Amino acid sequence: MTVDPTLSAIRTGAILFTDLVGFTEFTDARGDTAAVEVLDAQSTIAAAALADVDGQLVKELGDGLMFWFDHAAHGLQTAACILETIEVARAEHGFPLSLRMGMHCGDVVERGADFVGQTVNIASRIADLAGPGELLVSEQVVSAVDGDSSAAAFRPVGPTRVRGVASPIWLYRLAN
């Protein structure tokens, strides 16, 4: 199979993944209709968070989302907005699940409407390591926003083994 080179390009930016914690168990207990309502609410929250930044929702992945940002600071702004909105919805409106997120910066291959490559793989693996209500980011994200006055504060997690990656990745946690 030959890939049309006009459909792919190398881009540098940030990938953000989200994952609804406990979604499978929630669906099992509450049913598919309730699960779809949660997914619709997540999509609405994500769209609102993207309204003021240069970023895009690339795709839905079951109960997770994948975003692309040309600038890491926009990804952090979006992630913080989504996390805050979900936590407020949990506290005030009974939103049933927490969200975990992971973000990484670097080169990706834009392939049609999708993005692929090791930067995408690492961002996904970082999201898998995050706890409920948590955003973990790589050292590359922290470096990309260094000096940006709007950038969030981070606490170091330290070097972490990420499945499928030979060298440990330095991770940071968004400070609450």
C-alpha positions as CSV (number, residue, x, y, z in Angstrom):
1,M,0.0,0.0,0.0
2,T,1.3,3.4,-1.0
3,V,0.5,6.5,1.1
4,D,-0.1,9.7,-0.9
5,P,2.7,12.1,0.3
6,T,0.4,15.1,-0.4
7,L,-1.9,13.8,2.4
8,S,0.8,13.9,5.1
9,A,3.1,16.6,6.5
10,I,5.4,17.0,9.5
11,R,4.1,19.5,12.1
12,T,5.4,20.5,15.5
13,G,3.0,21.2,18.3
14,A,1.2,19.5,21.2
15,I,-1.1,16.5,21.5
16,L,-3.5,16.2,24.4
17,F,-5.5,13.1,25.3
18,T,-8.4,12.8,27.7
19,D,-9.9,9.7,29.3
20,L,-13.1,9.3,31.4
21,V,-12.1,7.4,34.5
22,G,-14.4,4.4,35.1
23,F,-16.4,4.8,31.9
24,T,-16.7,1.1,31.3
25,E,-17.9,0.4,34.8
26,F,-20.3,3.3,34.5
27,T,-21.7,2.0,31.3
28,D,-22.1,-1.5,32.8
29,A,-24.0,-0.1,35.8
30,R,-26.1,2.6,34.1
31,G,-26.4,1.5,30.5
32,D,-25.6,2.8,27.1
33,T,-28.0,5.7,27.1
34,A,-26.5,7.2,30.2
35,A,-23.0,6.6,28.7
36,V,-23.9,8.5,25.6
37,E,-25.2,11.4,27.7
38,V,-21.8,11.5,29.5
39,L,-20.0,11.5,26.2
40,D,-22.2,14.3,24.8
41,A,-21.6,16.4,27.9
42,Q,-17.8,15.8,27.5
43,S,-18.0,16.9,23.9
44,T,-19.9,20.1,24.8
45,I,-17.4,20.9,27.5
46,A,-14.5,20.3,25.1
47,A,-16.0,22.5,22.4
48,A,-16.5,25.3,24.8
49,A,-12.9,25.0,26.0
50,L,-11.6,25.2,22.4
51,A,-13.6,28.3,21.6
52,D,-10.9,30.8,22.7
53,V,-7.7,29.0,21.5
54,D,-6.0,27.8,18.4
55,G,-6.6,24.1,18.7
56,Q,-8.7,21.3,17.4
57,L,-10.5,18.2,18.5
58,V,-8.9,15.6,16.2
59,K,-11.1,12.7,17.1
60,E,-13.1,10.9,19.7
61,L,-11.6,7.6,21.0
62,G,-14.4,5.7,22.8
63,D,-14.6,7.7,26.0
64,G,-11.5,9.8,25.3
65,L,-10.6,12.7,23.1
66,M,-7.5,13.6,21.1
67,F,-6.6,17.3,20.5
68,W,-4.0,19.1,18.5
69,F,-2.5,22.5,19.3
70,D,0.1,24.5,17.4
71,H,1.2,26.0,20.7
72,A,1.5,24.1,24.0
73,A,0.2,27.0,26.0
74,H,-3.2,26.7,24.1
75,G,-3.2,23.0,25.0
76,L,-2.6,23.8,28.7
77,Q,-5.3,26.4,28.7
78,T,-7.8,24.0,27.1
79,A,-6.8,21.1,29.4
80,A,-7.2,23.3,32.5
81,C,-10.5,24.6,31.4
82,I,-11.9,21.1,30.7
83,L,-10.6,19.8,34.0
84,E,-12.1,22.7,35.9
85,T,-15.4,22.5,34.1
86,I,-15.7,18.7,34.7
87,E,-14.9,19.1,38.4
88,V,-17.5,21.9,38.8
89,A,-20.0,19.7,37.0
90,R,-19.2,16.8,39.3
91,A,-19.6,18.9,42.4
92,E,-22.6,21.0,41.4
93,H,-24.5,18.9,38.8
94,G,-23.7,15.3,39.5
95,F,-21.5,14.7,36.5
96,P,-20.6,11.0,37.3
97,L,-17.0,10.6,36.2
98,S,-13.6,12.2,36.6
99,L,-11.2,12.9,33.7
100,R,-7.5,12.1,33.3
101,M,-5.3,13.9,30.8
102,G,-1.9,13.6,29.2
103,M,0.0,16.0,27.0
104,H,3.3,15.9,25.0
105,C,5.0,18.1,22.5
106,G,7.0,17.4,19.4
107,D,6.8,16.5,15.8
108,V,3.9,14.6,14.4
109,V,2.9,13.4,11.0
110,E,-0.4,15.0,9.9
111,R,-2.0,12.3,7.9
112,G,-5.3,13.6,6.4
113,A,-7.4,14.7,9.3
114,D,-5.4,12.6,11.8
115,F,-2.0,12.9,13.6
116,V,0.3,9.9,14.1
117,G,3.9,9.3,15.4
118,Q,5.8,8.9,18.6
119,T,4.7,12.2,20.0
120,V,1.1,11.0,19.7
121,N,2.0,7.6,21.3
122,I,3.8,9.2,24.2
123,A,0.9,11.7,24.9
124,S,-1.5,8.7,25.0
125,R,0.7,6.8,27.4
126,I,1.1,9.8,29.6
127,A,-2.7,10.1,29.8
128,D,-2.9,6.5,30.9
129,L,-0.6,7.3,33.8
130,A,-2.7,10.2,35.1
131,G,-5.0,9.8,38.0
132,P,-8.6,11.0,38.3
133,G,-8.8,14.8,37.9
134,E,-5.2,15.0,36.9
135,L,-3.2,16.4,34.0
136,L,0.3,15.0,33.4
137,V,2.6,16.6,30.9
138,S,6.1,15.8,29.6
139,E,9.2,17.9,30.2
140,Q,8.9,19.0,26.6
141,V,5.5,20.7,27.4
142,V,7.0,22.5,30.4
143,S,9.9,23.7,28.2
144,A,7.6,24.8,25.4
145,V,5.7,27.1,27.8
146,D,8.7,28.3,29.9
147,G,8.5,32.0,30.2
148,D,4.9,32.2,29.1
149,S,3.2,34.3,31.8
150,S,-0.1,32.5,31.2
151,A,1.5,29.1,31.6
152,A,0.3,26.9,34.5
153,A,2.4,25.9,37.4
154,F,3.7,22.3,37.6
155,R,5.0,20.0,40.2
156,P,7.7,17.5,39.1
157,V,6.7,13.8,39.1
158,G,10.1,12.7,37.9
159,P,11.4,10.3,35.3
160,T,8.8,7.7,34.5
161,R,8.8,4.6,32.4
162,V,6.3,4.8,29.6
163,R,5.1,1.6,27.9
164,G,6.8,1.2,24.5
165,V,9.4,3.9,25.0
166,A,13.0,2.9,25.8
167,S,14.0,6.0,27.9
168,P,12.1,7.3,30.9
169,I,10.0,10.5,30.2
170,W,10.2,13.3,32.8
171,L,6.6,14.0,33.9
172,Y,5.1,17.0,35.6
173,R,1.7,17.4,37.3
174,L,-0.5,20.4,36.8
175,A,-0.5,22.1,40.2
176,N,-4.0,22.6,41.7
